[in-house]
């Protein structure tokens, strides 16, 4: 499992999921709690629960996306209301992270078409630029050297006369 960094340099994109995306929380003592995910990102999300879980509780979280099941370890944060509580992912393996990232991107593309061009722009910026051929530089350097050499020969010949 990969561990998420404590803070991200920029805010991770958030996706608003369908009105009812069920989530199951497995508590350390073996109990479980069911809730509905409202917002999710690759770093955490917001869930609606019948009653809040303890702040700081480490839980296993499982929910279903259009790309498959996402399972990860999460930490519950301070509730924002009597039935809504944010959480942050503590660890996700690469397969679950990829499913979650794809689900977030798909949701954003459906709800915000402007994200399509942002993603394509970012992809183009990260592509390696093809290496420019060094042949033109070599040709220009050779011509410059030849011209300088010919000039020296002509000046030296004129000096000798």
Rosetta blueprint (number, residue, H / E / L):
1 X L
2 X E
3 X E
4 X L
5 X L
6 X L
7 X L
8 X L
9 X L
10 X L
11 X L
12 X L
13 X L
14 X L
15 X E
16 X E
17 X E
18 X E
19 X E
20 X E
21 X E
22 X E
23 X E
24 X E
25 X E
26 X E
27 X L
28 X L
29 X L
30 X L
31 X L
32 X E
33 X E
34 X E
35 X E
36 X E
37 X E
38 X E
39 X E
40 X E
41 X L
42 X L
43 X L
44 X E
45 X E
46 X E
47 X E
48 X E
49 X E
50 X L
51 X L
52 X L
53 X L
54 X L
55 X L
56 X L
57 X L
58 X E
59 X E
60 X E
61 X E
62 X E
63 X E
64 X E
65 X E
66 X L
67 X L
68 X E
69 X E
70 X E
71 X E
72 X E
73 X E
74 X E
75 X E
76 X E
77 X E
78 X E
79 X E
80 X L
81 X L
82 X L
83 X L
84 X E
85 X E
86 X E
87 X E
88 X E
89 X E
90 X E
91 X E
92 X E
93 X L
94 X H
95 X H
96 X H
97 X H
98 X H
99 X H
100 X H
101 X H
102 X H
103 X H
104 X H
105 X H
106 X H
107 X H
108 X H
109 X H
110 X H
111 X H
112 X L
113 X L
114 X H
115 X H
116 X H
117 X H
118 X H
119 X H
120 X H
121 X H
122 X H
123 X H
124 X H
125 X H
126 X H
127 X L
128 X L
129 X L
130 X L
131 X L
132 X L
133 X L
134 X L
135 X H
136 X H
137 X H
138 X H
139 X H
140 X H
141 X H
142 X H
143 X H
144 X H
145 X H
146 X H
147 X H
148 X H
149 X H
150 X H
151 X H
152 X H
153 X H
154 X H
155 X H
156 X H
157 X H
158 X H
159 X H
160 X H
161 X L
